[in-house]
Structure formats: C-alpha cells, structure tokens
Amino acid sequence: MKQSETGPNKWLIFSLVATGIFMSTLDGSIVHIALPAIMDDFLIPLATLEWIPMIYLLTVSSLLLSFGRLSDIRGRRWVYSRGLFVFSLGSLFCGMAGNATWLIAARSFQGVGAAMIMACTPALVIDTFPASERGKSMGMMGAVVASGLTLGPALGGLILHSFSWQAIFYINIPIGIVTGLIANRLLKGGKADITRPEPFDRAGAFLLTLSLSSFLFAVTHGYEWGYTSFPFFSLLCVSIVSGIWLIRIESRNDHPILKPSLLMIRLFTFPILAAMILFASLFIMVFLMPFYLMYPCGFSEKQAGYIMVTLFIPLFIVSPISGTISDRIGTRILCTLGMGMLMIAFFALSQLSPVSDTFPIAWRLILAGIGTALFISPNSAIAMTAVPPAYKGVAAGTVATARNLGMALGIALSGAIFNSTFHTLSGGLSLKVYRPELEPIFMEAFRYAMIAGTIVAGIGMILAFLRGPENK
C-alpha cells in the first residue's frame, strides 16, 4: 500500500481535510452570531432572516449526494479542491451583498462549494486511515469541527465588535484559495485521485434536489400559508412524488446517485436518521440562542459570542475520547447517552428566564455540547464503516446530507414555532425590531421552541438505541 495512505503522509492529508472542514464550520457558526446585526442592518423580519443560514443548508443538503457520487467518478481530489475555490468565491459574493436578496443568493452559491467539500471529507478520512484507527480519526475530525464551531461565535463577536458583519465572509477567501491549491497538489496520485469510467446520474440528482427543496420550503412556510393551504399541500405532494420516483429509478440504475440498497443496512440507516434528528434539535438551539442572549438578556455581540462558545468547547474535548471508546465498546450506548443528555439540556433551556449572569445559561449549553460530542464521532464512524468500499463516496454524501438536512429542518422548525407563537401572542406582529415591552412574548415563543427541541431529541434517543449492537 502507498506511503501516502498509511505512512506519515496520512497526517498531512488529515490536516488538509481538517482545514476545509474547519473553514466551513467556522463560517456557519460565525453567521449565526451575526444574524441580529444583519437583521438590524437590512431591517428584515425573522422569517426572512432565517433564509440566510437555511438556503446555505438547503443547497448543501440537495447537492451532497450528487457531489458524493461525482467524487466516486471524477476522484475526490477533483471535487474537493474545486469545492474550496467555489466556496471562496461564494464568500466574496456574500461580503459584497447590498441587500437580503443578494445575500441569500450568495449564500446559496457558497453552499455549492460547501457541498463539494463536505461530500468528500468522511471518505477522505476513512480511505486514509486503517480500520483500527477510524474511530480515532473520526473523533479527531469531530474535534476539528468543534474547533471551528468553538472559535466561530467568539471570533464573530470580536469581528462584529470592531468591523461590519461583511468581514465574517471575507476571512474565508485566503484560507479557501490556499487550501485548494495545496489539496490539488498533495492528493494527486493517491486514493483521492482514483476515477471510474461511469456515467453521472443527472435524473437522480434533479429528483433528489426537487424532493428535498420542496419539503423544506413547505416546512418553512407552513405556518405562514397554513398547513391545509394549497401551496403547502402542493409542495408536500411534489416532495413525496419526486422522492418515490427517485427511489424507483435509482433501484434500476446501474450507477445511481443514491444507492437504495444501502438503506437496508441497519448500521447505516439508523445512524443516518439519528444524526438528522440530532442536528435538527441542535440547530433549534443554535439559531435562537443569539437572539435570546442579545435581546431579553441584553448581552453585547462579543459577550454573546463568548457564551455560545460554551456549547462547542465539549466537542473539542470529548469527541476524540468518544471516538476512541467507541472502537472498544461500540456506538449504541454512547449515542443513546449523548441524545439523552441533549434532551435534558433542552428541557433545562425551556425553563430559562432573562438573566444577566452567564452561569445559568453556560451549564445548560455545556451539557448540550457534551451530549453532542458523545454522539457525533461514534455515529459517523459506524455509518461509514458499515457500507461496501465501492460506495464510500455515496455513503459520505449521505452522512453529510443527513447532517445538513437536520440543520435546515432545525432552523425551519424553530422559525415556524417561534414566529407562529410570537405572531399569535403579539396580535399579528413579527419580530423585526426588538423592544423591551416584547420580552414576555419573546420568552414564551422561545420556551415553546426549546420544548420542541426536547421532543425532537427524545425521538433521536429512541432511534440511537434501536440501531442495536454492531458486530465486532
């Protein structure tokens, strides 16, 4: 086997992949801390503002499987290095945005590059490390993700304290370009450069995008249109029909973008569903907490950024440990325990009132971070290990799709619950400009959203347990 696959160069490849993931997660966490500033700058309601993070996640979710399959055909080096350049260009467009519409469109373009990066990452790590180190390597990758998430709120708070929100996008540009150039050179000639003379499934890519985007649009605007309205029902029907059509043609396709037979693998399907649930619940918290910290509690942007860091610090510490332990005892106990801790944290958050002290907020966020860290690394490792080697690219895309689809669903769910509650209690108002007299209404809407997170995390705990034991 080549030196670049098992020797010292595996750490160079790991560092390269880690840089791309660090950049994309850093961007995501910075954006959330900047949302209140963007809302004040553009004077847009929360219902419009939520599309800034959500269109990014929708684009990523819709294209991940397509780029995962494309990486199997063209090689992971080709997709990964070009994804870094596209992401950098999208970051430039975001920083230049002069209104909400432009920013939302630029975030979608940025999401194309992020999908190319994320689709390759798990497969690059799994291909580089031997089976005995996969839990450890995925745990270390979890720590890299945690680093990006941890630095994002703090760095975002510092940037917003000294500069405008546009600067949070500009910092991606030099990192993305340099990493893309190095990736194109370092990965050349190794496993990441393996190609296959197979056709690309364009019909499958289109139907997958249509199904996911229709579903998310319906969920996002359901409370506004009404859940019995024609637009909501039509979009839901389009999502279901295109999803059924997708499964039907993919089961007959010799080179599908989505391999339906993979869904028959218990230790792939249950972890995928559990991951989607975890990130859906987690992003209910991630989306709404900055507004809670800056509006009712009155913290500054920099203070809010430091407080949000406490959610992600446990990921940096616990993820490598969790991955290593899972190599010995399996994933079922760790993942179930992690979801249970997240559920408890959400219930504790639902009992919060506006406070000026950070401790009541911080311990709840730390508990949620520990639960998430216990879950992520073992769950990703078992999902990737359970599939045949020939479909590692598709599996990597599926894992990342579940994660980002969960994030998008979490934002859509939190926005729907918060906005509908706020709209009802305020007599028809929407959160556009916060005023102190709106505090009781804001807090009630916030509590409803956190209770929803508790329920979602509870469902995830059940799914994590139902995966059953794995064969060692």
BELGI-V737525 format. One record per residue. N is the residue number from 1. PHI is phi as a letter, one per 20 degrees, with the letter a starting at -180 (* if undefined). PSI is psi in whole degrees, -180 to 180 (* if undefined). Layout:
N PHI PSI
N PHI PSI
This chain:
1 * 151
2 f 149
3 g -37
4 f -12
5 e -29
6 c -14
7 e -159
8 g -29
9 f -13
10 f -30
11 f -28
12 f -43
13 f -43
14 g -44
15 f -39
16 f -48
17 f -40
18 f -34
19 f -44
20 f -43
21 f -40
22 g -43
23 f -45
24 f -38
25 f -36
26 f -44
27 f -42
28 f -44
29 f -32
30 f -41
31 g -41
32 f -39
33 f -20
34 e -8
35 g -45
36 g -38
37 f -40
38 f -40
39 f -42
40 f -35
41 f -46
42 e -10
43 l 54
44 d 150
45 f 165
46 g -35
47 f -33
48 e -39
49 g -36
50 f -18
51 f -18
52 f -49
53 f -30
54 f -35
55 f -33
56 f -49
57 f -36
58 f -44
59 f -46
60 f -47
61 f -38
62 f -27
63 d -10
64 g -48
65 f -36
66 f -46
67 f -28
68 f -44
69 f -41
70 f -33
71 f -29
72 f -31
73 e -53
74 e -14
75 o 144
76 f -31
77 f -44
78 f -46
79 f -45
80 f -48
81 f -41
82 f -32
83 f -37
84 f -39
85 f -42
86 f -42
87 f -41
88 f -42
89 f -41
90 f -37
91 f -38
92 f -45
93 f -39
94 f -44
95 f -27
96 e -5
97 f 132
98 d -7
99 b 174
100 f -39
101 f -45
102 f -43
103 f -42
104 f -42
105 f -41
106 f -36
107 f -34
108 f -43
109 f -41
110 f -36
111 f -29
112 f -47
113 f -41
114 f -38
115 f -39
116 f -39
117 f -51
118 f -31
119 f -28
120 e -23
121 g -54
122 f -41
123 f -38
124 f -41
125 f -46
126 f -39
127 f -28
128 e -33
129 d 147
130 f 163
131 g -35
132 f -14
133 d 8
134 f -41
135 f -43
136 f -47
137 f -40
138 f -33
139 f -41
140 f -36
141 f -36
142 f -36
143 f -35
144 f -44
145 g -44
146 f -36
147 f -45
148 f -44
149 f -35
150 f -46
151 f -26
152 g -57
153 f -43
154 f -47
155 f -40
156 f -42
157 f -41
158 f -43
159 f -46
160 f -26
161 f -30
162 d -25
163 c -178
164 e 169
165 f -21
166 g -29
167 f -24
168 f -22
169 e -34
170 f -28
171 f -20
172 f -26
173 f -55
174 f -36
175 f -45
176 f -43
177 f -47
178 f -45
179 f -38
180 f -41
181 f -43
182 f -42
183 f -42
184 f -29
185 e -47
186 f -37
187 e -4
188 f 130
189 n -4
190 d -162
191 f -31
192 f -11
193 d 4
194 f 130
195 d 164
196 c 134
197 f 67
198 c 152
199 f 154
200 e 134
201 e 85
202 f -39
203 f -43
204 f -41
205 f -43
206 f -47
207 f -36
208 f -46
209 f -44
210 f -43
211 f -48
212 f -45
213 f -39
214 f -42
215 f -46
216 f -37
217 f -41
218 f -46
219 f -41
220 f -41
221 d 6
222 g -44
223 f -31
224 f -43
225 e -30
226 o 135
227 f -2
228 d 9
229 f 162
230 f -45
231 f -42
232 f -47
233 f -38
234 f -47
235 f -38
236 f -41
237 f -42
238 f -42
239 f -45
240 f -47
241 f -45
242 f -33
243 f -43
244 f -42
245 f -40
246 g -49
247 f -38
248 f -47
249 f -30
250 f -32
251 f -18
252 d -7
253 e 133
254 f -24
255 c 71
256 f 156
257 f -28
258 c 123
259 e 100
260 g -30
261 f -25
262 f -29
263 f -10
264 e -7
265 e 112
266 g -44
267 e 6
268 d -47
269 f -48
270 f -44
271 f -37
272 f -48
273 f -42
274 f -38
275 f -42
276 f -41
277 f -43
278 g -48
279 f -27
280 f -47
281 f -43
282 f -39
283 e -10
284 f -43
285 f -49
286 f -37
287 f -43
288 e -25
289 g -42
290 g -37
291 f -40
292 f -43
293 f -39
294 e -29
295 e -76
296 f -40
297 f -26
298 m 19
299 f 152
300 f 170
301 f -41
302 f -43
303 f -42
304 f -39
305 f -43
306 f -38
307 f -41
308 f -25
309 g -33
310 f -24
311 f -33
312 d -16
313 g -42
314 f -29
315 f -38
316 f -36
317 e -44
318 e -31
319 g -48
320 f -37
321 f -44
322 f -42
323 f -41
324 f -42
325 f -38
326 f -28
327 f -22
328 d -41
329 d -4
330 n -179
331 d -19
332 f -50
333 f -46
334 f -44
335 f -39
336 f -44
337 f -42
338 f -44
339 f -36
340 f -41
341 f -38
342 f -40
343 f -45
344 f -41
345 f -41
346 f -43
347 f -40
348 f -38
349 f -33
350 f -17
351 e 2
352 f 150
353 c 166
354 g 125
355 c 157
356 d -10
357 e 140
358 e -25
359 g -47
360 g -29
361 e -43
362 f -42
363 f -31
364 f -43
365 f -38
366 f -42
367 f -43
368 f -39
369 f -39
370 f -45
371 f -43
372 f -42
373 f -38
374 f -31
375 e -48
376 f -55
377 f -51
378 f -38
379 f -45
380 f -40
381 f -45
382 f -36
383 f -40
384 f -33
385 f -26
386 f -13
387 d 155
388 f 149
389 g -33
390 f -18
391 d 26
392 f -38
393 f -46
394 f -41
395 f -42
396 f -42
397 f -37
398 f -43
399 g -48
400 f -34
401 f -45
402 f -43
403 f -50
404 f -32
405 f -39
406 f -43
407 g -46
408 f -42
409 f -38
410 f -44
411 f -43
412 f -43
413 f -45
414 f -41
415 f -42
416 f -47
417 f -47
418 f -49
419 f -42
420 f -40
421 f -46
422 f -43
423 f -42
424 f -47
425 f -27
426 e -2
427 m 31
428 o 3
429 e 160
430 c 153
431 f 107
432 c -48
433 c 119
434 f 138
435 c 150
436 g -34
437 f -12
438 e 0
439 g -48
440 f -38
441 f -43
442 g -47
443 f -37
444 f -42
445 f -38
446 f -42
447 f -43
448 g -41
449 f -40
450 f -35
451 f -39
452 f -39
453 f -37
454 f -45
455 f -44
456 f -44
457 f -36
458 f -40
459 f -40
460 f -36
461 f -40
462 f -44
463 f -39
464 f -36
465 f -36
466 f -11
467 f -25
468 m 178
469 f 154
470 d 155
471 f 127
472 e *
